[in-house]
């Protein structure tokens, strides 16, 4: 086997091992969450730095994605990682400063405005939540309502 072929094989193996380890330890964009007593609880400390954090909830084999971001006004905003307009593309949102940006149509939404009154179009689809003590609490039934987007 030539030196270049051995190098290519070694590189392939290193990449495959890195991907396998990253997958095993969930280094991806989404953290998986589980329901306990009808709710999902996420520690405020995980999401209090103003950076959007992404989560996945599995219900009957369907993965439902959502994000939590602390807005500049100090409130926690929760939304499905989808919208009424672009959800079929399954691209979701990314954060750029204090805005969430649709990765399909590039529309920008101030995090302060994400919520129950920002509806329709490409607005991040609101996911009801409450803050209780040091946790953000989301009802499993509310998460299940977002299944249509995924």
C-alpha positions as CSV (number, residue, x, y, z in Angstrom):
1,X,0.0,0.0,0.0
2,X,1.4,3.4,-0.9
3,X,2.2,6.1,1.6
4,X,-0.6,8.4,0.2
5,X,-3.2,5.6,0.4
6,X,-2.2,4.8,4.0
7,X,-2.4,8.5,4.9
8,X,-5.9,8.7,3.3
9,X,-7.1,5.6,5.2
10,X,-5.7,6.9,8.5
11,X,-7.4,10.3,7.9
12,X,-10.7,8.6,7.1
13,X,-10.5,6.5,10.3
14,X,-9.7,9.5,12.4
15,X,-12.6,11.4,11.0
16,X,-15.0,8.4,11.5
17,X,-13.9,8.0,15.1
18,X,-14.3,11.8,15.8
19,X,-17.8,11.7,14.4
20,X,-18.7,8.6,16.4
21,X,-17.4,10.1,19.6
22,X,-19.2,13.4,19.0
23,X,-22.4,11.7,18.3
24,X,-22.1,9.5,21.4
25,X,-21.6,12.5,23.6
26,X,-24.2,14.8,21.8
27,X,-21.8,17.5,20.8
28,X,-24.3,18.4,18.0
29,X,-26.6,21.4,17.9
30,X,-29.4,19.8,19.9
31,X,-29.5,18.4,23.4
32,X,-32.1,15.7,23.9
33,X,-34.6,16.2,26.7
34,X,-36.9,13.8,28.5
35,X,-40.4,14.2,30.0
36,X,-40.8,13.8,33.8
37,X,-44.2,14.1,35.4
38,X,-45.6,15.6,32.2
39,X,-43.0,18.4,31.8
40,X,-39.5,19.1,30.5
41,X,-37.3,21.1,32.8
42,X,-34.2,22.9,31.7
43,X,-31.9,24.6,34.2
44,X,-31.9,28.4,33.8
45,X,-28.1,28.3,34.2
46,X,-27.8,26.4,30.8
47,X,-29.6,29.3,28.9
48,X,-28.8,32.5,30.9
49,X,-25.9,33.7,28.7
50,X,-28.0,35.1,25.9
51,X,-27.0,32.4,23.4
52,X,-29.8,30.3,21.9
53,X,-29.7,26.7,23.0
54,X,-31.4,24.0,21.0
55,X,-33.2,20.9,22.3
56,X,-35.0,17.9,20.9
57,X,-37.9,16.1,22.4
58,X,-38.9,12.7,20.9
59,X,-42.6,11.7,20.9
60,X,-43.6,8.4,19.2
61,X,-40.5,8.4,17.0
62,X,-41.0,12.1,15.9
63,X,-38.2,14.5,16.9
64,X,-39.6,17.9,17.9
65,X,-36.9,20.7,18.0
66,X,-37.1,23.9,20.0
67,X,-34.8,26.6,21.3
68,X,-34.6,28.8,24.4
69,X,-32.9,32.1,24.4
70,X,-32.5,34.8,27.1
71,X,-33.6,38.0,25.4
72,X,-32.0,41.4,26.1
73,X,-35.0,42.3,28.3
74,X,-34.0,39.5,30.7
75,X,-36.9,37.2,29.8
76,X,-36.5,33.6,28.5
77,X,-38.1,33.0,25.1
78,X,-39.0,29.5,24.0
79,X,-40.0,28.6,20.4
80,X,-40.1,25.6,18.1
81,X,-37.1,25.6,15.7
82,X,-39.6,26.1,12.9
83,X,-42.3,28.5,11.6
84,X,-45.6,28.4,9.8
85,X,-44.1,29.5,6.5
86,X,-40.8,27.7,6.1
87,X,-41.1,24.5,8.3
88,X,-41.3,22.2,5.3
89,X,-37.6,23.0,4.5
90,X,-36.6,21.8,8.0
91,X,-33.8,24.4,8.3
92,X,-34.8,26.2,11.5
93,X,-33.2,29.3,13.0
94,X,-29.8,30.5,13.9
95,X,-28.9,33.3,16.3
96,X,-27.1,36.4,15.0
97,X,-26.7,38.8,18.0
98,X,-30.1,39.6,19.5
99,X,-32.0,38.2,16.5
100,X,-33.1,34.8,15.4
101,X,-32.7,34.3,11.7
102,X,-34.6,31.9,9.5
103,X,-32.1,29.7,7.7
104,X,-34.5,29.3,4.8
105,X,-35.7,32.9,4.0
106,X,-33.2,35.0,6.1
107,X,-36.0,36.8,7.9
108,X,-34.8,38.3,11.2
109,X,-36.7,38.4,14.5
110,X,-35.7,40.3,17.6
111,X,-35.5,37.9,20.5
112,X,-37.5,40.4,22.6
113,X,-40.5,39.9,20.3
114,X,-40.6,36.1,20.2
115,X,-43.7,35.0,22.0
116,X,-47.5,34.4,21.8
117,X,-48.2,37.7,20.1
118,X,-45.7,37.2,17.2
119,X,-47.5,34.7,15.1
120,X,-47.8,33.6,11.5
121,X,-45.4,34.0,8.6
122,X,-41.9,33.2,9.4
123,X,-42.0,34.1,13.1
124,X,-40.5,31.4,15.3
125,X,-43.5,29.4,16.4
126,X,-44.1,30.2,20.1
127,X,-43.7,27.4,22.6
128,X,-45.4,28.2,26.0
129,X,-43.1,27.9,29.0
130,X,-42.8,29.1,32.6
131,X,-39.9,29.8,34.9
132,X,-40.1,28.0,38.2
133,X,-37.3,28.5,40.6
134,X,-34.1,27.7,38.7
135,X,-35.8,25.9,35.8
136,X,-37.6,26.7,32.6
137,X,-40.6,24.3,32.5
138,X,-42.4,23.2,29.3
139,X,-45.4,21.0,29.3
140,X,-45.1,17.8,27.2
141,X,-48.5,18.5,25.7
142,X,-47.3,21.9,24.4
143,X,-44.2,20.2,22.9
144,X,-46.4,17.6,21.2
145,X,-48.4,20.5,19.5
146,X,-45.3,21.3,17.5
147,X,-45.1,17.8,15.9
148,X,-46.8,19.2,12.7
149,X,-43.6,21.2,12.0
150,X,-41.3,18.2,12.0
